Amino acid sequence: MEHFYQNIEGWFSYEWLYRHVATLAEDGDLFVEVGSFKGRSGAFLAVELLNSGVNVQLDLIDTWEGSIEHQQGAECEVKEVVDGTLYETFINNMKPIEGHYNAIKMTSQEAANNYADESIDFIMIDGAHDFGSVVADIRAFLPKMKKGGIMTGDDAWADSDPRRAAEQELGKYNVQFPNNHFYAVIE
């Protein structure tokens, strides 16, 4: 299947990472993305997984209420957030891969409770980017990771909240920071 993510509004700069994890995927794996917004990154990962020929469950978690910076009156106001149609925008954007992902509309903390311990093979944490939220996401999902699973996150440049959270919570896993992302293999 050809990629269509370029036609979806949003931020996504880690094609390299999703290509990499798709090459590691095996039948029966569980991949999770926290923070899916309008679907740009999730669409890319879904197509990569489809093209790999492996049968992977892909869960995309978001409240689809937008972050504080997307609310009315904010500098980065997003029309779909303000008018309450962000989820519908996401679903419409994902039509070409309907049935190849699960949209989970809840907070990341609520969603984490729905996963069995040691069940997730890969997770991208890209929801709220403040220190407390990233720490909470890492703590909520860490027990859900399989041994050898990969936990990653976005926007982890020097001194950023996601980087400080990853250093604090994932330091014992030899967390690395390629291209301003955190990356840790959970052992």
C-alpha positions, 0 to 999 in steps of 0.5 A: 500500500502506498503511503498517504500520511503526507496528506494529513495535517500534523507533526511527524518527524520520525519516519525513520523510527517507525520504519525501523520498528516495522522491520522488527515486528513479528506476527502477534505483536502489539504496537501502541501509539499514545497521542495520535492527533489527526492520524499522520504518524499512525497512518504511516506506521499502519502502512509500514506494518501492512507492507511488512506482511506481519499481523500486528495489533496497532492501538492508537490512543488519544482523547481527541480533545487536543492539548492545551496549546490547541484550545480556543485562544491559544497560539496554536489553536486547532479548528477541530479542537475548538469545534469538537470534531478532532476525532471525526477528522482522525477517523476520516483521515484514516479511512484508507486503513480502516480495520487495520488499527484500533482507535482508543478514545481515552486518556493514556492513563485509563488506556494503560489499565486495559493492557495486561502486564508484559503485553506490549512490544512497542510503544510511542509516547507522544501525548502531553509533553509536560514533565509530569505527563511524560513521567506518568505515561512511562510509569503507566506503560512500563509494566505493560512492556514485554521483555525486549520491548521498545519504549520511545517518545518524541520531542526529547531534545536537550533539557526538554521535559520528555527528555528529563522524564525519560532520563529519570524513568528509563535510565536503568534501561540505557535510554538513548536519544537519537534524533531528539527522541528517547529510545529504550529497550526494556529488559 
